[in-house]
Amino acid sequence: MPTIRVEMIEGRTPEQKKALAQALTQAVVATLGSKPEAVDVLMFDVPRGDWATGGVLWSEKT
């Protein structure tokens, strides 16, 4: 059973998350031959203050 973990900065809509889950599931089915019902997608929303790129917190970016 493939499990995909997605970590992203918070703020995506439920519709965007649904579309992402569907697209990732379809990609796993097409690539690995898994059944859709065997693919798990876990999504984790990370607050902007808990994510940094290049040493800069996303909460400090304009």
mmCIF file of the N, C-alpha and C atoms, coordinates in Angstrom:
data_MODEL
# 
_entry.id   MODEL 
# 
loop_
_atom_site.group_PDB 
_atom_site.id 
_atom_site.type_symbol 
_atom_site.label_atom_id 
_atom_site.label_alt_id 
_atom_site.label_comp_id 
_atom_site.label_asym_id 
_atom_site.label_entity_id 
_atom_site.label_seq_id 
_atom_site.pdbx_PDB_ins_code 
_atom_site.Cartn_x 
_atom_site.Cartn_y 
_atom_site.Cartn_z 
_atom_site.occupancy 
_atom_site.B_iso_or_equiv 
_atom_site.pdbx_formal_charge 
_atom_site.auth_seq_id 
_atom_site.auth_comp_id 
_atom_site.auth_asym_id 
_atom_site.auth_atom_id 
_atom_site.pdbx_PDB_model_num 
ATOM 1   N N  . MET A 1 1  ? 0.838   -1.165 0.000   1.00 0.00 ? 1  MET A N  1 
ATOM 2   C CA . MET A 1 1  ? 0.000   0.000  0.000   1.00 0.00 ? 1  MET A CA 1 
ATOM 3   C C  . MET A 1 1  ? 0.888   1.235  0.000   1.00 0.00 ? 1  MET A C  1 
ATOM 4   N N  . PRO A 1 2  ? 0.978   1.977  -1.088  1.00 0.00 ? 2  PRO A N  1 
ATOM 5   C CA . PRO A 1 2  ? 1.766   3.209  -1.106  1.00 0.00 ? 2  PRO A CA 1 
ATOM 6   C C  . PRO A 1 2  ? 1.130   4.287  -0.226  1.00 0.00 ? 2  PRO A C  1 
ATOM 7   N N  . THR A 1 3  ? 1.968   4.966  0.534   1.00 0.00 ? 3  THR A N  1 
ATOM 8   C CA . THR A 1 3  ? 1.534   6.095  1.340   1.00 0.00 ? 3  THR A CA 1 
ATOM 9   C C  . THR A 1 3  ? 2.375   7.297  0.947   1.00 0.00 ? 3  THR A C  1 
ATOM 10  N N  . ILE A 1 4  ? 1.695   8.371  0.607   1.00 0.00 ? 4  ILE A N  1 
ATOM 11  C CA . ILE A 1 4  ? 2.370   9.603  0.205   1.00 0.00 ? 4  ILE A CA 1 
ATOM 12  C C  . ILE A 1 4  ? 2.141   10.634 1.291   1.00 0.00 ? 4  ILE A C  1 
ATOM 13  N N  . ARG A 1 5  ? 3.220   11.226 1.773   1.00 0.00 ? 5  ARG A N  1 
ATOM 14  C CA . ARG A 1 5  ? 3.136   12.262 2.806   1.00 0.00 ? 5  ARG A CA 1 
ATOM 15  C C  . ARG A 1 5  ? 3.435   13.601 2.139   1.00 0.00 ? 5  ARG A C  1 
ATOM 16  N N  . VAL A 1 6  ? 2.516   14.546 2.298   1.00 0.00 ? 6  VAL A N  1 
ATOM 17  C CA . VAL A 1 6  ? 2.666   15.870 1.704   1.00 0.00 ? 6  VAL A CA 1 
ATOM 18  C C  . VAL A 1 6  ? 2.691   16.890 2.831   1.00 0.00 ? 6  VAL A C  1 
ATOM 19  N N  . GLU A 1 7  ? 3.773   17.649 2.901   1.00 0.00 ? 7  GLU A N  1 
ATOM 20  C CA . GLU A 1 7  ? 3.865   18.740 3.867   1.00 0.00 ? 7  GLU A CA 1 
ATOM 21  C C  . GLU A 1 7  ? 3.887   20.039 3.075   1.00 0.00 ? 7  GLU A C  1 
ATOM 22  N N  . MET A 1 8  ? 3.017   20.967 3.460   1.00 0.00 ? 8  MET A N  1 
ATOM 23  C CA . MET A 1 8  ? 2.926   22.226 2.733   1.00 0.00 ? 8  MET A CA 1 
ATOM 24  C C  . MET A 1 8  ? 2.516   23.331 3.684   1.00 0.00 ? 8  MET A C  1 
ATOM 25  N N  . ILE A 1 9  ? 2.862   24.540 3.296   1.00 0.00 ? 9  ILE A N  1 
ATOM 26  C CA . ILE A 1 9  ? 2.473   25.689 4.107   1.00 0.00 ? 9  ILE A CA 1 
ATOM 27  C C  . ILE A 1 9  ? 0.953   25.786 4.098   1.00 0.00 ? 9  ILE A C  1 
ATOM 28  N N  . GLU A 1 10 ? 0.398   26.032 5.262   1.00 0.00 ? 10 GLU A N  1 
ATOM 29  C CA . GLU A 1 10 ? -1.056  26.098 5.406   1.00 0.00 ? 10 GLU A CA 1 
ATOM 30  C C  . GLU A 1 10 ? -1.666  27.141 4.478   1.00 0.00 ? 10 GLU A C  1 
ATOM 31  N N  . GLY A 1 11 ? -2.951  26.939 4.157   1.00 0.00 ? 11 GLY A N  1 
ATOM 32  C CA . GLY A 1 11 ? -3.663  27.923 3.359   1.00 0.00 ? 11 GLY A CA 1 
ATOM 33  C C  . GLY A 1 11 ? -4.357  27.362 2.131   1.00 0.00 ? 11 GLY A C  1 
ATOM 34  N N  . ARG A 1 12 ? -4.144  26.070 1.842   1.00 0.00 ? 12 ARG A N  1 
ATOM 35  C CA . ARG A 1 12 ? -4.819  25.488 0.676   1.00 0.00 ? 12 ARG A CA 1 
ATOM 36  C C  . ARG A 1 12 ? -6.278  25.212 1.023   1.00 0.00 ? 12 ARG A C  1 
ATOM 37  N N  . THR A 1 13 ? -7.137  25.316 0.033   1.00 0.00 ? 13 THR A N  1 
ATOM 38  C CA . THR A 1 13 ? -8.562  25.059 0.239   1.00 0.00 ? 13 THR A CA 1 
ATOM 39  C C  . THR A 1 13 ? -8.823  23.550 0.236   1.00 0.00 ? 13 THR A C  1 
ATOM 40  N N  . PRO A 1 14 ? -9.963  23.136 0.811   1.00 0.00 ? 14 PRO A N  1 
ATOM 41  C CA . PRO A 1 14 ? -10.316 21.720 0.737   1.00 0.00 ? 14 PRO A CA 1 
ATOM 42  C C  . PRO A 1 14 ? -10.398 21.221 -0.708  1.00 0.00 ? 14 PRO A C  1 
ATOM 43  N N  . GLU A 1 15 ? -10.847 22.079 -1.614  1.00 0.00 ? 15 GLU A N  1 
ATOM 44  C CA . GLU A 1 15 ? -10.945 21.688 -3.025  1.00 0.00 ? 15 GLU A CA 1 
ATOM 45  C C  . GLU A 1 15 ? -9.557  21.431 -3.619  1.00 0.00 ? 15 GLU A C  1 
ATOM 46  N N  . GLN A 1 16 ? -8.590  22.278 -3.264  1.00 0.00 ? 16 GLN A N  1 
ATOM 47  C CA . GLN A 1 16 ? -7.219  22.090 -3.754  1.00 0.00 ? 16 GLN A CA 1 
ATOM 48  C C  . GLN A 1 16 ? -6.627  20.797 -3.201  1.00 0.00 ? 16 GLN A C  1 
ATOM 49  N N  . LYS A 1 17 ? -6.880  20.527 -1.942  1.00 0.00 ? 17 LYS A N  1 
ATOM 50  C CA . LYS A 1 17 ? -6.366  19.299 -1.329  1.00 0.00 ? 17 LYS A CA 1 
ATOM 51  C C  . LYS A 1 17 ? -6.996  18.064 -1.976  1.00 0.00 ? 17 LYS A C  1 
ATOM 52  N N  . LYS A 1 18 ? -8.272  18.136 -2.245  1.00 0.00 ? 18 LYS A N  1 
ATOM 53  C CA . LYS A 1 18 ? -8.963  17.020 -2.902  1.00 0.00 ? 18 LYS A CA 1 
ATOM 54  C C  . LYS A 1 18 ? -8.366  16.770 -4.280  1.00 0.00 ? 18 LYS A C  1 
ATOM 55  N N  . ALA A 1 19 ? -8.152  17.842 -5.040  1.00 0.00 ? 19 ALA A N  1 
ATOM 56  C CA . ALA A 1 19 ? -7.578  17.707 -6.384  1.00 0.00 ? 19 ALA A CA 1 
ATOM 57  C C  . ALA A 1 19 ? -6.169  17.131 -6.313  1.00 0.00 ? 19 ALA A C  1 
ATOM 58  N N  . LEU A 1 20 ? -5.381  17.560 -5.328  1.00 0.00 ? 20 LEU A N  1 
ATOM 59  C CA . LEU A 1 20 ? -4.030  17.038 -5.169  1.00 0.00 ? 20 LEU A CA 1 
ATOM 60  C C  . LEU A 1 20 ? -4.070  15.554 -4.832  1.00 0.00 ? 20 LEU A C  1 
ATOM 61  N N  . ALA A 1 21 ? -4.931  15.170 -3.906  1.00 0.00 ? 21 ALA A N  1 
ATOM 62  C CA . ALA A 1 21 ? -5.053  13.757 -3.532  1.00 0.00 ? 21 ALA A CA 1 
ATOM 63  C C  . ALA A 1 21 ? -5.440  12.906 -4.736  1.00 0.00 ? 21 ALA A C  1 
ATOM 64  N N  . GLN A 1 22 ? -6.361  13.397 -5.548  1.00 0.00 ? 22 GLN A N  1 
ATOM 65  C CA . GLN A 1 22 ? -6.775  12.654 -6.743  1.00 0.00 ? 22 GLN A CA 1 
ATOM 66  C C  . GLN A 1 22 ? -5.640  12.539 -7.748  1.00 0.00 ? 22 GLN A C  1 
ATOM 67  N N  . ALA A 1 23 ? -4.915  13.625 -7.970  1.00 0.00 ? 23 ALA A N  1 
ATOM 68  C CA . ALA A 1 23 ? -3.815  13.607 -8.931  1.00 0.00 ? 23 ALA A CA 1 
ATOM 69  C C  . ALA A 1 23 ? -2.687  12.684 -8.472  1.00 0.00 ? 23 ALA A C  1 
ATOM 70  N N  . LEU A 1 24 ? -2.339  12.752 -7.198  1.00 0.00 ? 24 LEU A N  1 
ATOM 71  C CA . LEU A 1 24 ? -1.285  11.878 -6.679  1.00 0.00 ? 24 LEU A CA 1 
ATOM 72  C C  . LEU A 1 24 ? -1.698  10.414 -6.757  1.00 0.00 ? 24 LEU A C  1 
ATOM 73  N N  . THR A 1 25 ? -2.946  10.143 -6.424  1.00 0.00 ? 25 THR A N  1 
ATOM 74  C CA . THR A 1 25 ? -3.445  8.771  -6.505  1.00 0.00 ? 25 THR A CA 1 
ATOM 75  C C  . THR A 1 25 ? -3.387  8.258  -7.931  1.00 0.00 ? 25 THR A C  1 
ATOM 76  N N  . GLN A 1 26 ? -3.830  9.066  -8.876  1.00 0.00 ? 26 GLN A N  1 
ATOM 77  C CA . GLN A 1 26 ? -3.790  8.658  -10.287 1.00 0.00 ? 26 GLN A CA 1 
ATOM 78  C C  . GLN A 1 26 ? -2.363  8.404  -10.742 1.00 0.00 ? 26 GLN A C  1 
ATOM 79  N N  . ALA A 1 27 ? -1.421  9.224  -10.302 1.00 0.00 ? 27 ALA A N  1 
ATOM 80  C CA . ALA A 1 27 ? -0.019  9.043  -10.684 1.00 0.00 ? 27 ALA A CA 1 
ATOM 81  C C  . ALA A 1 27 ? 0.534   7.731  -10.137 1.00 0.00 ? 27 ALA A C  1 
ATOM 82  N N  . VAL A 1 28 ? 0.194   7.397  -8.905  1.00 0.00 ? 28 VAL A N  1 
ATOM 83  C CA . VAL A 1 28 ? 0.668   6.134  -8.317  1.00 0.00 ? 28 VAL A CA 1 
ATOM 84  C C  . VAL A 1 28 ? 0.046   4.947  -9.037  1.00 0.00 ? 28 VAL A C  1 
ATOM 85  N N  . VAL A 1 29 ? -1.224  5.028  -9.336  1.00 0.00 ? 29 VAL A N  1 
ATOM 86  C CA . VAL A 1 29 ? -1.895  3.943  -10.064 1.00 0.00 ? 29 VAL A CA 1 
ATOM 87  C C  . VAL A 1 29 ? -1.241  3.737  -11.425 1.00 0.00 ? 29 VAL A C  1 
ATOM 88  N N  . ALA A 1 30 ? -1.002  4.828  -12.153 1.00 0.00 ? 30 ALA A N  1 
ATOM 89  C CA . ALA A 1 30 ? -0.413  4.734  -13.492 1.00 0.00 ? 30 ALA A CA 1 
ATOM 90  C C  . ALA A 1 30 ? 1.038   4.264  -13.451 1.00 0.00 ? 30 ALA A C  1 
ATOM 91  N N  . THR A 1 31 ? 1.774   4.663  -12.428 1.00 0.00 ? 31 THR A N  1 
ATOM 92  C CA . THR A 1 31 ? 3.201   4.363  -12.362 1.00 0.00 ? 31 THR A CA 1 
ATOM 93  C C  . THR A 1 31 ? 3.498   3.011  -11.718 1.00 0.00 ? 31 THR A C  1 
ATOM 94  N N  . LEU A 1 32 ? 2.794   2.717  -10.622 1.00 0.00 ? 32 LEU A N  1 
ATOM 95  C CA . LEU A 1 32 ? 3.093   1.510  -9.860  1.00 0.00 ? 32 LEU A CA 1 
ATOM 96  C C  . LEU A 1 32 ? 2.094   0.378  -10.064 1.00 0.00 ? 32 LEU A C  1 
ATOM 97  N N  . GLY A 1 33 ? 0.973   0.699  -10.693 1.00 0.00 ? 33 GLY A N  1 
ATOM 98  C CA . GLY A 1 33 ? -0.044  -0.325 -10.919 1.00 0.00 ? 33 GLY A CA 1 
ATOM 99  C C  . GLY A 1 33 ? -0.857  -0.656 -9.680  1.00 0.00 ? 33 GLY A C  1 
ATOM 100 N N  . SER A 1 34 ? -0.829  0.223  -8.687  1.00 0.00 ? 34 SER A N  1 
ATOM 101 C CA . SER A 1 34 ? -1.609  0.026  -7.470  1.00 0.00 ? 34 SER A CA 1 
ATOM 102 C C  . SER A 1 34 ? -3.089  0.257  -7.748  1.00 0.00 ? 34 SER A C  1 
ATOM 103 N N  . LYS A 1 35 ? -3.921  -0.279 -6.889  1.00 0.00 ? 35 LYS A N  1 
ATOM 104 C CA . LYS A 1 35 ? -5.344  0.027  -6.956  1.00 0.00 ? 35 LYS A CA 1 
ATOM 105 C C  . LYS A 1 35 ? -5.565  1.350  -6.221  1.00 0.00 ? 35 LYS A C  1 
ATOM 106 N N  . PRO A 1 36 ? -6.467  2.189  -6.715  1.00 0.00 ? 36 PRO A N  1 
ATOM 107 C CA . PRO A 1 36 ? -6.695  3.490  -6.072  1.00 0.00 ? 36 PRO A CA 1 
ATOM 108 C C  . PRO A 1 36 ? -7.014  3.377  -4.584  1.00 0.00 ? 36 PRO A C  1 
ATOM 109 N N  . GLU A 1 37 ? -7.783  2.369  -4.219  1.00 0.00 ? 37 GLU A N  1 
ATOM 110 C CA . GLU A 1 37 ? -8.180  2.226  -2.819  1.00 0.00 ? 37 GLU A CA 1 
ATOM 111 C C  . GLU A 1 37 ? -7.022  1.799  -1.911  1.00 0.00 ? 37 GLU A C  1 
ATOM 112 N N  . ALA A 1 38 ? -5.877  1.483  -2.499  1.00 0.00 ? 38 ALA A N  1 
ATOM 113 C CA . ALA A 1 38 ? -4.702  1.097  -1.716  1.00 0.00 ? 38 ALA A CA 1 
ATOM 114 C C  . ALA A 1 38 ? -3.739  2.255  -1.507  1.00 0.00 ? 38 ALA A C  1 
ATOM 115 N N  . VAL A 1 39 ? -4.037  3.409  -2.104  1.00 0.00 ? 39 VAL A N  1 
ATOM 116 C CA . VAL A 1 39 ? -3.136  4.562  -2.029  1.00 0.00 ? 39 VAL A CA 1 
ATOM 117 C C  . VAL A 1 39 ? -3.612  5.520  -0.933  1.00 0.00 ? 39 VAL A C  1 
ATOM 118 N N  . ASP A 1 40 ? -2.733  5.798  0.006   1.00 0.00 ? 40 ASP A N  1 
ATOM 119 C CA . ASP A 1 40 ? -3.041  6.764  1.061   1.00 0.00 ? 40 ASP A CA 1 
ATOM 120 C C  . ASP A 1 40 ? -2.260  8.045  0.806   1.00 0.00 ? 40 ASP A C  1 
ATOM 121 N N  . VAL A 1 41 ? -2.937  9.183  0.989   1.00 0.00 ? 41 VAL A N  1 
ATOM 122 C CA . VAL A 1 41 ? -2.287  10.491 0.885   1.00 0.00 ? 41 VAL A CA 1 
ATOM 123 C C  . VAL A 1 41 ? -2.513  11.199 2.218   1.00 0.00 ? 41 VAL A C  1 
ATOM 124 N N  . LEU A 1 42 ? -1.405  11.515 2.894   1.00 0.00 ? 42 LEU A N  1 
ATOM 125 C CA . LEU A 1 42 ? -1.470  12.224 4.165   1.00 0.00 ? 42 LEU A CA 1 
ATOM 126 C C  . LEU A 1 42 ? -1.009  13.651 3.938   1.00 0.00 ? 42 LEU A C  1 
ATOM 127 N N  . MET A 1 43 ? -1.814  14.612 4.367   1.00 0.00 ? 43 MET A N  1 
ATOM 128 C CA . MET A 1 43 ? -1.477  16.023 4.169   1.00 0.00 ? 43 MET A CA 1 
ATOM 129 C C  . MET A 1 43 ? -1.280  16.703 5.511   1.00 0.00 ? 43 MET A C  1 
ATOM 130 N N  . PHE A 1 44 ? -0.188  17.428 5.612   1.00 0.00 ? 44 PHE A N  1 
ATOM 131 C CA . PHE A 1 44 ? 0.142   18.136 6.836   1.00 0.00 ? 44 PHE A CA 1 
ATOM 132 C C  . PHE A 1 44 ? 0.309   19.617 6.524   1.00 0.00 ? 44 PHE A C  1 
ATOM 133 N N  . ASP A 1 45 ? -0.519  20.440 7.156   1.00 0.00 ? 45 ASP A N  1 
ATOM 134 C CA . ASP A 1 45 ? -0.420  21.887 7.006   1.00 0.00 ? 45 ASP A CA 1 
ATOM 135 C C  . ASP A 1 45 ? 0.580   22.413 8.037   1.00 0.00 ? 45 ASP A C  1 
ATOM 136 N N  . VAL A 1 46 ? 1.561   23.134 7.564   1.00 0.00 ? 46 VAL A N  1 
ATOM 137 C CA . VAL A 1 46 ? 2.594   23.688 8.434   1.00 0.00 ? 46 VAL A CA 1 
ATOM 138 C C  . VAL A 1 46 ? 2.390   25.205 8.518   1.00 0.00 ? 46 VAL A C  1 
ATOM 139 N N  . PRO A 1 47 ? 2.293   25.742 9.725   1.00 0.00 ? 47 PRO A N  1 
ATOM 140 C CA . PRO A 1 47 ? 2.154   27.195 9.852   1.00 0.00 ? 47 PRO A CA 1 
ATOM 141 C C  . PRO A 1 47 ? 3.365   27.915 9.243   1.00 0.00 ? 47 PRO A C  1 
ATOM 142 N N  . ARG A 1 48 ? 3.125   29.076 8.670   1.00 0.00 ? 48 ARG A N  1 
ATOM 143 C CA . ARG A 1 48 ? 4.186   29.850 8.003   1.00 0.00 ? 48 ARG A CA 1 
ATOM 144 C C  . ARG A 1 48 ? 5.353   30.151 8.948   1.00 0.00 ? 48 ARG A C  1 
ATOM 145 N N  . GLY A 1 49 ? 5.069   30.280 10.231  1.00 0.00 ? 49 GLY A N  1 
ATOM 146 C CA . GLY A 1 49 ? 6.111   30.560 11.198  1.00 0.00 ? 49 GLY A CA 1 
ATOM 147 C C  . GLY A 1 49 ? 6.966   29.357 11.555  1.00 0.00 ? 49 GLY A C  1 
ATOM 148 N N  . ASP A 1 50 ? 6.547   28.169 11.088  1.00 0.00 ? 50 ASP A N  1 
ATOM 149 C CA . ASP A 1 50 ? 7.288   26.939 11.365  1.00 0.00 ? 50 ASP A CA 1 
ATOM 150 C C  . ASP A 1 50 ? 8.020   26.421 10.132  1.00 0.00 ? 50 ASP A C  1 
ATOM 151 N N  . TRP A 1 51 ? 8.109   27.217 9.081   1.00 0.00 ? 51 TRP A N  1 
ATOM 152 C CA . TRP A 1 51 ? 8.754   26.805 7.832   1.00 0.00 ? 51 TRP A CA 1 
ATOM 153 C C  . TRP A 1 51 ? 9.724   27.905 7.412   1.00 0.00 ? 51 TRP A C  1 
ATOM 154 N N  . ALA A 1 52 ? 10.947  27.510 7.133   1.00 0.00 ? 52 ALA A N  1 
ATOM 155 C CA . ALA A 1 52 ? 11.947  28.480 6.685   1.00 0.00 ? 52 ALA A CA 1 
ATOM 156 C C  . ALA A 1 52 ? 12.615  27.977 5.414   1.00 0.00 ? 52 ALA A C  1 
ATOM 157 N N  . THR A 1 53 ? 12.898  28.882 4.523   1.00 0.00 ? 53 THR A N  1 
ATOM 158 C CA . THR A 1 53 ? 13.646  28.591 3.311   1.00 0.00 ? 53 THR A CA 1 
ATOM 159 C C  . THR A 1 53 ? 14.774  29.598 3.229   1.00 0.00 ? 53 THR A C  1 
ATOM 160 N N  . GLY A 1 54 ? 15.978  29.099 3.040   1.00 0.00 ? 54 GLY A N  1 
ATOM 161 C CA . GLY A 1 54 ? 17.125  29.992 2.979   1.00 0.00 ? 54 GLY A CA 1 
ATOM 162 C C  . GLY A 1 54 ? 17.362  30.755 4.271   1.00 0.00 ? 54 GLY A C  1 
ATOM 163 N N  . GLY A 1 55 ? 16.937  30.160 5.381   1.00 0.00 ? 55 GLY A N  1 
ATOM 164 C CA . GLY A 1 55 ? 17.136  30.800 6.674   1.00 0.00 ? 55 GLY A CA 1 
ATOM 165 C C  . GLY A 1 55 ? 16.103  31.848 7.027   1.00 0.00 ? 55 GLY A C  1 
ATOM 166 N N  . VAL A 1 56 ? 15.088  32.010 6.196   1.00 0.00 ? 56 VAL A N  1 
ATOM 167 C CA . VAL A 1 56 ? 14.058  33.021 6.431   1.00 0.00 ? 56 VAL A CA 1 
ATOM 168 C C  . VAL A 1 56 ? 12.716  32.335 6.643   1.00 0.00 ? 56 VAL A C  1 
ATOM 169 N N  . LEU A 1 57 ? 12.057  32.668 7.760   1.00 0.00 ? 57 LEU A N  1 
ATOM 170 C CA . LEU A 1 57 ? 10.730  32.119 8.013   1.00 0.00 ? 57 LEU A CA 1 
ATOM 171 C C  . LEU A 1 57 ? 9.748   32.655 6.971   1.00 0.00 ? 57 LEU A C  1 
ATOM 172 N N  . TRP A 1 58 ? 8.836   31.796 6.542   1.00 0.00 ? 58 TRP A N  1 
ATOM 173 C CA . TRP A 1 58 ? 7.837   32.226 5.570   1.00 0.00 ? 58 TRP A CA 1 
ATOM 174 C C  . TRP A 1 58 ? 6.909   33.298 6.163   1.00 0.00 ? 58 TRP A C  1 
ATOM 175 N N  . SER A 1 59 ? 6.767   33.292 7.475   1.00 0.00 ? 59 SER A N  1 
ATOM 176 C CA . SER A 1 59 ? 5.934   34.323 8.117   1.00 0.00 ? 59 SER A CA 1 
ATOM 177 C C  . SER A 1 59 ? 6.565   35.712 8.029   1.00 0.00 ? 59 SER A C  1 
ATOM 178 N N  . GLU A 1 60 ? 7.868   35.753 7.737   1.00 0.00 ? 60 GLU A N  1 
ATOM 179 C CA . GLU A 1 60 ? 8.561   37.039 7.619   1.00 0.00 ? 60 GLU A CA 1 
ATOM 180 C C  . GLU A 1 60 ? 8.680   37.520 6.172   1.00 0.00 ? 60 GLU A C  1 
ATOM 181 N N  . LYS A 1 61 ? 8.270   36.671 5.234   1.00 0.00 ? 61 LYS A N  1 
ATOM 182 C CA . LYS A 1 61 ? 8.341   37.060 3.820   1.00 0.00 ? 61 LYS A CA 1 
ATOM 183 C C  . LYS A 1 61 ? 7.115   37.902 3.477   1.00 0.00 ? 61 LYS A C  1 
ATOM 184 N N  . THR A 1 62 ? 7.314   38.854 2.565   1.00 0.00 ? 62 THR A N  1 
ATOM 185 C CA . THR A 1 62 ? 6.194   39.718 2.180   1.00 0.00 ? 62 THR A CA 1 
ATOM 186 C C  . THR A 1 62 ? 5.596   39.265 0.883   1.00 0.00 ? 62 THR A C  1 
# 
